[in-house]
Amino acid sequence: MEINPRVSTFIYDDDYCPPYLALKLAMGEMTETEIEGYQKNVPIGKKMFRYYGQVDY
């Protein structure tokens, strides 16, 4: 099993962080029903911005 710590892009808020919820589910610390309870916290209307700061030489 590979765990890649580099998360490319996701939307998060004060009480909504998908990677955190995914880890809690994977470790058995939360049930699917508990995770579904966080759907009301999804920040609808929030915009994503992805910054590319890589410089190639």
Backbone as ProteinMPNN parsed JSONL, in Angstrom:
{"seq_chain_A": "MEINPRVSTFIYDDDYCPPYLALKLAMGEMTETEIEGYQKNVPIGKKMFRYYGQVDY", "coords_chain_A": {"N_chain_A": [[0.836, -1.164, 0.0], [0.537, 2.186, -0.825], [1.113, 5.378, 0.468], [0.619, 8.568, -0.37], [1.801, 11.577, 0.548], [1.515, 14.013, -0.697], [-0.835, 16.144, -1.362], [-2.715, 17.208, -4.014], [-4.819, 19.171, -4.759], [-7.45, 20.468, -2.88], [-10.526, 21.439, -1.294], [-10.863, 23.113, 1.722], [-12.069, 23.978, 4.986], [-12.74, 25.649, 8.127], [-14.101, 23.659, 9.615], [-14.099, 21.478, 7.911], [-12.249, 19.167, 6.317], [-11.206, 17.202, 3.928], [-8.906, 15.297, 3.613], [-8.248, 14.746, 6.307], [-10.655, 13.636, 7.255], [-10.739, 11.375, 5.624], [-8.524, 9.933, 6.55], [-9.325, 9.421, 9.211], [-11.502, 7.75, 8.705], [-10.208, 5.622, 7.376], [-8.598, 4.636, 9.425], [-10.437, 3.638, 11.093], [-11.512, 5.202, 13.068], [-13.687, 6.772, 12.732], [-17.035, 6.385, 11.565], [-18.75, 5.659, 8.437], [-21.214, 6.897, 8.532], [-20.786, 8.935, 10.402], [-18.939, 10.452, 8.971], [-20.535, 11.251, 6.822], [-22.084, 13.106, 8.119], [-20.585, 15.4, 8.01], [-21.114, 16.551, 5.6], [-22.762, 18.761, 5.57], [-21.036, 20.76, 6.165], [-19.582, 21.372, 3.931], [-17.945, 23.773, 2.064], [-19.778, 25.466, 0.123], [-19.553, 27.347, -2.815], [-17.058, 28.352, -2.343], [-13.942, 29.211, -3.759], [-11.352, 27.586, -5.618], [-7.835, 27.901, -5.729], [-4.982, 27.319, -7.418], [-1.602, 27.352, -7.068], [1.227, 27.635, -9.015], [4.405, 27.445, -8.408], [6.742, 26.485, -9.359], [9.966, 26.491, -10.75], [11.699, 25.884, -13.626], [14.912, 25.036, -14.832]], "CA_chain_A": [[0.0, 0.0, 0.0], [1.307, 3.424, -0.908], [0.464, 6.582, 0.976], [1.267, 9.72, -0.968], [1.455, 12.728, 1.379], [1.367, 15.228, -1.496], [-2.213, 16.368, -1.791], [-2.622, 18.204, -5.08], [-5.764, 20.269, -4.572], [-8.721, 20.165, -2.239], [-11.138, 22.575, -0.613], [-11.018, 22.876, 3.151], [-12.609, 25.082, 5.762], [-12.454, 25.448, 9.553], [-14.654, 22.392, 10.11], [-14.209, 20.518, 6.81], [-10.94, 18.871, 5.732], [-11.338, 15.846, 3.392], [-7.841, 14.343, 3.945], [-8.39, 14.378, 7.716], [-11.796, 12.73, 7.365], [-10.369, 10.12, 4.971], [-7.641, 9.209, 7.471], [-10.136, 8.938, 10.333], [-12.283, 6.624, 8.198], [-9.286, 4.521, 7.09], [-8.093, 4.084, 10.685], [-11.559, 3.102, 11.852], [-11.846, 6.098, 14.173], [-14.994, 7.347, 12.415], [-17.833, 5.545, 10.676], [-19.237, 6.357, 7.245], [-22.332, 7.745, 8.947], [-20.208, 10.14, 11.016], [-18.343, 11.235, 7.889], [-21.642, 11.86, 6.079], [-22.539, 14.255, 8.896], [-19.779, 16.568, 7.656], [-21.544, 17.094, 4.31], [-23.357, 20.084, 5.774], [-19.937, 21.714, 6.331], [-18.892, 21.598, 2.662], [-18.019, 25.203, 1.776], [-20.334, 25.725, -1.205], [-19.247, 28.685, -3.312], [-15.647, 28.682, -2.129], [-13.18, 29.014, -4.991], [-10.033, 26.984, -5.486], [-6.737, 28.574, -6.406], [-3.801, 26.462, -7.409], [-0.43, 28.161, -7.363], [2.365, 26.906, -9.572], [5.597, 28.228, -8.128], [7.907, 25.721, -9.78], [10.817, 27.125, -11.749], [12.565, 24.9, -14.285], [16.094, 25.598, -15.476]], "C_chain_A": [[0.887, 1.235, 0.0], [0.483, 4.57, -0.338], [1.259, 7.765, 0.451], [0.87, 10.963, -0.178], [1.245, 14.022, 0.597], [-0.062, 15.335, -2.014], [-2.179, 17.471, -2.828], [-3.535, 19.396, -4.823], [-7.001, 19.759, -3.863], [-9.237, 21.424, -1.569], [-11.278, 22.217, 0.857], [-11.574, 24.135, 3.805], [-12.316, 24.787, 7.231], [-12.937, 24.1, 10.068], [-14.907, 21.388, 8.987], [-12.844, 20.35, 6.157], [-10.962, 17.419, 5.235], [-10.183, 14.893, 3.709], [-7.917, 13.862, 5.396], [-9.519, 13.371, 7.89], [-11.479, 11.373, 6.737], [-9.462, 9.282, 5.875], [-8.414, 8.638, 8.652], [-10.954, 7.72, 9.921], [-11.383, 5.407, 7.981], [-8.774, 3.857, 8.369], [-9.203, 3.527, 11.566], [-11.972, 3.958, 13.038], [-13.178, 6.813, 13.96], [-15.72, 6.389, 11.489], [-18.257, 6.356, 9.459], [-20.38, 7.3, 7.593], [-21.827, 9.037, 9.588], [-19.597, 11.055, 9.957], [-19.436, 11.947, 7.095], [-22.196, 13.079, 6.809], [-21.778, 15.534, 8.573], [-20.202, 17.188, 6.325], [-22.133, 18.489, 4.446], [-22.28, 21.162, 5.922], [-19.181, 22.004, 5.04], [-19.052, 23.066, 2.283], [-18.474, 25.483, 0.338], [-20.029, 27.172, -1.604], [-17.809, 29.112, -3.099], [-14.874, 28.359, -3.398], [-11.813, 28.417, -4.689], [-9.025, 27.823, -6.255], [-5.527, 27.671, -6.294], [-2.618, 27.283, -7.886], [0.692, 27.268, -7.875], [3.61, 27.763, -9.387], [6.875, 27.535, -8.576], [8.667, 26.477, -10.862], [11.736, 26.053, -12.311], [13.728, 25.616, -14.958], [16.624, 24.638, -16.497]], "O_chain_A": [[1.867, 1.31, 0.741], [-0.704, 4.705, -0.636], [2.43, 7.939, 0.789], [-0.291, 11.369, -0.227], [0.836, 15.028, 1.176], [-0.433, 14.685, -2.991], [-1.67, 18.559, -2.558], [-3.054, 20.52, -4.685], [-7.536, 18.712, -4.226], [-8.48, 22.36, -1.31], [-11.76, 21.135, 1.194], [-11.543, 25.22, 3.223], [-11.699, 23.768, 7.54], [-12.256, 23.465, 10.873], [-15.806, 20.552, 9.083], [-12.336, 21.273, 5.52], [-10.76, 16.498, 6.027], [-10.455, 13.743, 4.056], [-7.673, 12.687, 5.671], [-9.362, 12.37, 8.589], [-11.9, 10.337, 7.253], [-9.617, 8.063, 5.956], [-8.184, 7.497, 9.051], [-11.089, 6.768, 10.69], [-11.746, 4.292, 8.354], [-8.544, 2.648, 8.391], [-8.944, 3.008, 12.652], [-12.7, 3.495, 13.917], [-13.734, 7.392, 14.894], [-15.091, 5.665, 10.717], [-18.142, 7.581, 9.445], [-20.499, 8.379, 7.012], [-22.379, 10.11, 9.345], [-19.72, 12.277, 10.034], [-19.283, 13.115, 6.735], [-22.724, 13.991, 6.173], [-22.271, 16.632, 8.833], [-19.696, 18.248, 5.957], [-22.014, 19.308, 3.535], [-22.58, 22.351, 5.816], [-18.238, 22.795, 5.043], [-20.176, 23.558, 2.189], [-17.651, 25.707, -0.549], [-20.228, 28.098, -0.818], [-17.386, 30.14, -3.629], [-15.128, 27.34, -4.039], [-11.202, 28.697, -3.658], [-9.337, 28.382, -7.306], [-5.106, 27.308, -5.195], [-2.638, 27.842, -8.983], [1.054, 26.275, -7.243], [3.832, 28.708, -10.144], [7.973, 27.957, -8.211], [8.065, 27.034, -11.781], [12.464, 25.393, -11.568], [13.552, 26.667, -15.575], [17.624, 24.926, -17.155]]}, "name": "protein", "num_of_chains": 1, "seq": "MEINPRVSTFIYDDDYCPPYLALKLAMGEMTETEIEGYQKNVPIGKKMFRYYGQVDY"}
